[in-house]
């Protein structure tokens, strides 16, 4: 089963990279939890679409992958140029690199839970401190 789950996950990442958010129902349950909060598939799709709106060159690169019969753990790498504020940080259009550590629980070959931790501090270090208040 873990080989099948790895294949499903890699197809899911390809779907994200191809911006086929309408096809996410093939990989994600209609109702799921995201960081232990109840979400719908529509809300999850909107989150991912918003990420791409803010970061048009967003590309999901799997750097590490651990799979068992019900779970996937992934270290995703991003090297991108946000065009808008992301994670509360104004990058001023500068290129940044950062990791996301994401863990997924599957049921019936669909994602039913996501836990995501994004290395926001890596972005802050690359962008530098916010400008001093001039008031």
N, C-alpha and C positions, 0 to 999 in steps of 0.2 A: 504493500500500500504506500510506503514512503516514497518509492520511485514514482508512483502515479501522482502523489501530492506534489512532489518537486516539479513535475511536468506541468501540472495545473498552475502552480505558483509562477513558474517562468512564463507561461502563457498570459497570466494575469499582468505581470510586469510589462510584457510586450504590448498588451492592450493599453496600459497606461501610457507607454511611450508613443504609441500610435494615436493617442487622444481619442480612443473609441469608448468614451465614458458611457454611452448608451448600451454598450455590450457588457457592462460590469455585472449585470444580473446572471451571467454565465458563471461568475466566480464568487459573488457576494450574495448572501441571503437577504431577503426582503427586510428583515429586522436583524440587527446585530448590536454589539456593544463596541464602543470606541473609548478606550481608556476608562472602562467600567461604566460608561454612561450609555443608556439606551439610544440608539440611532436607527434611522430608516436608511434603506439603500439610497433613496433620493437625496437625503442629507449628505451621505458619504460621497455620492457623485458630485454634489455641489461643492464640497470641500476640495475635491481633487481638481475640478474644473477651475475653481478660484485660484488654486496654486498655480495652474498653468497661465491664467490671466495675469497674475502678478509676476510670474517667471516664465516667459514664453519659450525659453530654451531649456526648460526643465527636462532632464533625462535621468531616469532611474537606472543606476548601475548596481547590480548585485556584486558586492565585494566578498561577503561571506554568507553561507547558507547552511542551516541545520534543519533537518526534517525528521520527524517521527511519524507515527501513524495518524495523529490528529493535529499536529502543530508544525508550524514553520517559524524559524527564527532567522532574521535576515539583517545584515548590515548593508544598508544602501548608501551609495555615494552620489553626491551631487556636485557638479562643477558648473556653475550657472551665473547668469547676470539678471538679478531681479530688477524689474522696471518700476516697482512700487515697493512701499514698505512691506517687509516680511517679518513675522514673529516680533513685531514692535520695533523693528530696526530699519532705519532709512539707509540703504546701501548706496544711495546717490548713483545708481546705475553701475556700480563697480562689480566686477566678477568676484564671486566667493565660492569656496568649497566647504562642504560640511557633510556630516554623516547623520543618518537616521537609523536607529535601532528599532526594528519593528518585529513584533511577535504576533502570530495569527493562530487562532484555533479554527479548525474546519469541522463541519458536520455535513455529511452527504455531499462531499467534494465542493462545498461552498464555505466562504469565510463567514463565521458567526461572531468572532471577537477579534479586535485589533487593539494592541497596546503599542503606542508609538512614543519614542523619546528622540527628540531632535537636538543635535548639538548646537544650540543657539549661541553659546559662548564662543564657539569657533568663528561664527559669523561676526560677532562683536569684535573679536581680536583682529580680524582682517579689516574691518571697517574703521576701527579706532573709536575713541570716545566721542560722544555727541558734542557739538559745538557749545561753548560756554554761553550761558544766558546773557544777552547784551542789555538787559534792562537795568 
